[in-house]
Amino acid sequence: MSLPAGYRIVDVPAEANREWLVTDGWAFPGDIDPDVAAEWPSSLDWTRTRGVRTDDDELVATHASFAYHALPVPGGRARTSGLTWVGVHPGHRRRGLLRAMIDDHFTRSLARGEVLSLLFAAEPAIYGRFGYGLAAHQLRVKVPRQAALRDVPGADRIRLRLETVDAERHGAAVAAVHGSLDRPGWTTRESQAQATAFLHDPPQHRGGAEQLRIALAERDGEPVGYALLRRKTDWQRGGPRGTVRVRELCAPDPAVARALWGLLVDLDLTSTVDVGCLAVDDPITHLLVDVRAAEADWQDNLWARLLDVPAALAARRYARDVDVVLEVRDTLLPANDGRWRLVGGPDRAQVAATDAPADLALDVRELGSAYLGGLSLAAMAAGGQVTELRSGTLGPAATAFGWPVAPVASFVW
C-alpha cells in the first residue's frame, strides 16, 4: 500500500534516537522524559529501524524489528523477524500509515530470508487484519508466601546466590541459561544491545520497588537457572505484606525450578510472589501442593504471521505423520495464497504447491495461530475459523500441528 501525499517511509538512524522516543511517547503516553530515556542503552538494531516522515520532515510513525536467526519452533528453528516499536502519532491516524509500515516490514523481512514474523500486541484487535494469529498464551500467577511445594530430587544440590543485578557480572550467565531452553517461541536476546538494555535498571522502571536482583542457581559451580526479581515493601496493620515481582524466571530442569521457587516463596517481609510471562504448562502448575493457593490468569503472549508459508511449514516438525492439503487464504502476500501439500512427521517436513483437492481451508491468520503448536486447528474449526473439506482430515492434522510443550516468550520486546 502506498502512502498518501505528504508522507514517505525512511530509515531512522541512531542519531535520531531522541526524536524516535518523542514519537513513541505520542503513540504510547507515559511519564518518562525522552531526554532521560535517550541516555539509556537502546535495544534497537538501527539497521532495522524505519519510520514515516512528513514533507516537513516530522517523524510521525515508527516501526522496527529484531533478527531472530534460529527461533525455536516445534522440532526445529526458523528465521524470524520480531516486529516492535510500532506506533503512529495520534495526529496522523486513519491515513494508512500503519498499513504501509506493515507492508514495508513484510517486504524487508522476506528480503532477509525471514519466514516468520512475531510480535506482542498492544491492541490485539489490530493485527489480525494483517494475518497475525494468536499463537501462544502466557500465564500469570500470584503465589502466597510459604506456599507448600512438592519435592523434586536434586533440588537440594542446587546452590542459590542472591545478588544485585550487574550486567557485566551476570550478563553472560543470563544469556547462556536463557539460550539453553528449547521451547517453541522461546525468543533469546540475540544482540548485545538487546541483552544490555534488558538488564538496564533505571529507577523510573522500578515502580517504587527495589533495585533489580538475581537469584542465580548453580550446579557444581555452573549457572543452570535464574530468577530476576525485585521486592516492593508494603507495611499494614497486620504486618508486612510486601510483594516479590519476578521479571523473568528461567529454569531448564525440574530441580532448578523447585530450588528457585522454594527461594521465592520464602523471602522475609513479603506475602505474595507475582510472576508473569510463564508458559501455561510452567512447572509451578505442578509444584504447588495446593493449586488453589495461587491466583492465576492468562492472556495473549505471541502473535505469529507466516511470511513464507512453504518455508515456515517445512522449518518445523510434526507430532505425528501427516499428509494434508491446506488451502490458505492470504490477501496481503499473494505468494502464500493457494493450496499447499504438507507431508511431515517427527523427523521431516516437505511442503509443495499442489492442484490436488484441499483437505482443510483456513486463513493465514489461523495457520499462524497453529504454527507454534499451542492452539488447536480443531478448536479453531469449532469456532468456524478452519473448514474441514474432506471428512476425517481435521483430527489427524490438529494432532500433528500440536506439540508436547506449550509455546511462550519470556519477555516482551
N, C-alpha and C positions, 0 to 999 in steps of 0.2 A: 504494500500500500504506500502510495506517495504522500508526502506531507503537503498540507495546504500552503498557499503562497505566504511567504514571510518567515518560513521555518526551514532549517536544514539540520541533518544529523552530522555530528562531528566527533572526532576523537577528543577526549578530555585528558590532558597531561597532568602529571603530578603537581606541576606548578599551579594548577587551578584547584588544588585541594580545598582551600577555604571557600571558594565560590561553589564548589560541589556541595560542601556541608551546608552552606546557606540555602541552596536549592532543596536539599534533603530536608532541612528544617521547615520549609514551607509545605512539603508533602507530608512530613511526619512531625507534627508540632511537639516541641519539648522545651526543657528549661536549661539546656546546656549551650553556653555561648560558643559560637563557631570559632572564635579566636582561641578559645581554650582547647576545643576539640582538635583544632588544626595542629596543635603541638603534640598530640598523642600519636603513637605509631599506627599507621594505617594498614589494614588488612588487604587493601585493594592491589590487584595486579594492574598497573597503569597502562599496560599494553592491551587491556581488555575493558577499558572504561569508555563509555560512549554517552553522548548527550544530545539534546536538541537545543539549538540556539536560534534566536530571532534575528531578523535582519539588522537590528541594532546591537547584536552580539550579547544579548542577555541569555544566560543558561537557564532554561525553564523546564527541563526534564532530564532525567539521568537513568542509566542502567549500566550494569557491569556483570561480569561473570568470573567464576573461579574455574581453573582447569583441574579436573579430577581424572587423572590418566588411567587409573585402574580401580574404578569404583566397584566394590563387591556387589555382585548380582547373584541370584541363585546359581550356585555351582560354577561361577565364572567371574569375569571382570569386564567392564565396559568403559570406554572413553566417554566422559560425561562433562557437560557444561553446567555449572551451578549458577543459575541466574540470581542476581541480588541487586540491592540498592535501586529498585525500580520505583521511580517517583515522578509525578508531574505537578508543577506549580498550580495551585488552585485557580489562579487567574487565567490558565491556559488549558483547562479541561474541556472535554467534549469536542475536540478538534482533530482527533485521530492520532495524537502523538504517541499514545501507548501502543496502538496497533502498529504504527510504523517502527517503534523500537523493538517490538516482539519480532516483526519480520526481519529486522536488522540482526537481532540476536540469532534467529534461526539460520539465516544465510551465513553469518560468520562462524557459527558453531559447526555447521556442516562442512564448511571450507577447511576447518581444522581437523576434520575426521571424527568429530564428537557425535555419537549416535543417539545420545540421550541427554535431555535437559531436566534438571531437578530444581525445585525452589521450595521455600517456605512462603505461604500466602498470608499477607497481612489481611486481605479480604478474600476469603475462599471463593466467593461467587464470581470473581473477576476472571479467573484463569481457565475455567472450563471451556470458555468460548475459543480459547487458543489451543485446545487439545490437551491440556494438562488434566490428569486424573489423580484423585486422592489415592496414593499408593502405600502409605504407612500411617498408622496411628501411634500416638505416644501416650504413655501412662504417667500420671502424676499421683504420688502418694504422700500422705501425711501420716507418719508413724509415731505413736506416742513413745516417750522416753521409757526405757526399761521394758519395751515390748519383748515378750519371750520369743526366742528364735530356736529353730531346730538345730541340732548338732550336725556338723559336717566333718568327716575325717580329714585330718591335716590342717584344719583351721588354726589349731593351737601352735603350729610350727611357722605361722606367718608372723613376721616381725612388723610392727607398725610404728612409723615415725611421724609425729605431728609437728609441722613446721609452717612458718610464714612463707608464702609463695615467693620465690625468686626465679625470674625467667632464666637467668644464666645457670643457676644451680639445678633447677628442676625441669627445664625445657626439654632436654634430651630424653629424660626418663618418661615424661608425659607423652612425648611423640612416639617413643618406642612401644610403650604399652598400648596406647590408643591404636597404633597401626597394626598391632598383633591380632586384633579381632577380625573375624571374617563373617560378619552378619550382613545380609543384604541391606544396602542403603547406608552402611556404616562409613560415613564420609570422613576421611582423615584430613587434617590440615596440612596439605602437601607443601605449600610455600612457606618459607621462613617468615615472610611478612604476616601471613595468616596466623602462624603459631605464636609470633611475638605479640601481635595485637590481642590474641585470645587471653594471654596471661597478664596483659597490662591491667592494672588495678587502680584507676583513678578514684578519688573519694566520691566523685559525682555518680559513680556506678554502684555504690555500696548500699544505698537506701537506708542509711542510719545504722548499718551493721558494721562489724569489724573488718579489718584487712582480710584479704583472701588467704586462706590456709590450705595446706595439703596434708592429707593423711596418706602417706606413701607406704605401700605394702611391699615387703621384701621376702624373698625365699632364698636362703643360702647367700645372702648379700646382694642378690639381683632384684631390681624392681619388677614386680609382677602385677601391680594394680595400684589404683589411687582413687581418692575422692577429693575434689576441690570444694571447699565449703567456707562459709562464714557464719558466725553466731550473732544473733541480734538479741540484746537483753530486753527483758520486759518484767518489771517487778510489780506484783499485785499484792493485795492484802493477804492472800493465801500463800504467798511465797513467790519464788522465781518462776516465770513462765516464758523463758527465752525460747527462741527458735533456731534450729540448725538449718540453714539454707544450703543445699547441696547443688552446686553449679553443674558438676559432671561427676559421674561415678563410672569407673572402668574396671571391671573385674573379669578377666578372661577365663577363670575356672571357679568351681564351687567353693573351694576352701578360701580363696581370696575374697569372694563375695561375702561369705559368712564372717570372715575376720573384719572386713570394713564395716559391714552393717552392725556388727557387735560393738564396734567403737562408736559409731554414730548414735546409737540409741542409749549410750551410757555416758554422755557428756554432761558434766555438772551444770546446774543453774538453767537447764533447758527442759522443755516439756514436749517439744514436737520436732521431728525431723521431716523437712519438706523437700521432696525431690521431684523434678520434672524431667522430661525428655528421656524416659525409660521405655524400653520395648514392652509391649503388652504382656509378654511372657518372661519379664525380668525375674531373676532368681528370688527377689523379695516376695513375690507372689507365692513361692513355695517354702520360703524360710520361716514365715510367720506361723507360730503355733496357733494363734487366734487371728484368722484373716479378717474378722470384723473389727479388730482393734485399729486397723488403718482406714483412713478416709482415702478413697481412690476415685479418680475420674480420668477420662481420656478425651483427647481431641486430635485434630489432624496434625500430622507431622510432615512427611514429604509428599510433594506433588510431582508426578513424573510425566514427561512428554517424550514419546518416541519420535526422534528426528529422522532416523533411517530405520524403517520398520524391519526389513530383512536382516540388516546387520545387527540391530539390537536383539532381535529374537534369536539369532544364531550365537550371540555372545553369552547367553545364559544356558543353563541345563534344566532338565525337567524331572519331576519327582517320579514319573513312570513313563514308559514308552508311549509315544503319541504320534499319530499321523492324522492331521486335521487341516482342512482348508478354511482359512479365515477370510471373510470378505470385509475389508477395512475401509471405512469412510474417513477421508482426510481432506477437508476443503481448503486448508491453508498450504499444505505441502502435497501437491498432486502426485509426486513420485511415489507416495505411500498408498495412494488411493487405488484399490483393486483387490484381487484375490491372491493370497499367499498360501502355499502349501508348506506347513511346518512338519518336519519329520525329526523327532528328537527323543531323548531319554536321559537317564542319569549321567551318561558319559559322551553325549554327542548332540548336535543340533544342526540341521540343514534347512534353509528356507529358500524358496524359489517362487517366482511369479508363475501363475497357472491359469488355464482357462477351464479347469475342472469345476463342477458344481460345488458351491460353498457349503460347508457344514454349519458354520456359525457366522453371523453378521454382527458387527459391532463398530462403534466409532473409535478412532484412535485414542480418545479420552479414556474409554473403558479398557482398552488394551494397556494404556499406561497404568491404570489402577491395578491391573492383574500382574504387571510385569515383575515386581519385586517379590511376589509370592504371598503378599499379606492380605489381599482382597480376592474373594472367590468369584470366578466367572459365573458360577451357578447362582450365587447370591445376587449378582448384578442382573442376571436373567430374570430372577424372581421379581426384581424391581422394574422390569421392562426395558433394561438398557442393553441387553445382549439377547439375540434371537437365535434359537436353535432351528436351523433349516433342514437338517437331516436327523431324524429321531435316533437317540442313543449316542450322540456325539458330545453333548454338553457335559455329562458327568465325567467321562474319562479326560476331557480337555481341562475341566476345572481341577481335577486331581493332579494332572500333570503340571499345571501352572502353579500349584501350591508349593510350599516349602516347609521343612520341619521347624525352622525358627522364624520368628516374626521380624520384618524389616523395621529399621529405625535409624535416624541420625541423632547423635547425642548432643549436638549443639546447633544453634541457629546461626547461619552465616549471613 
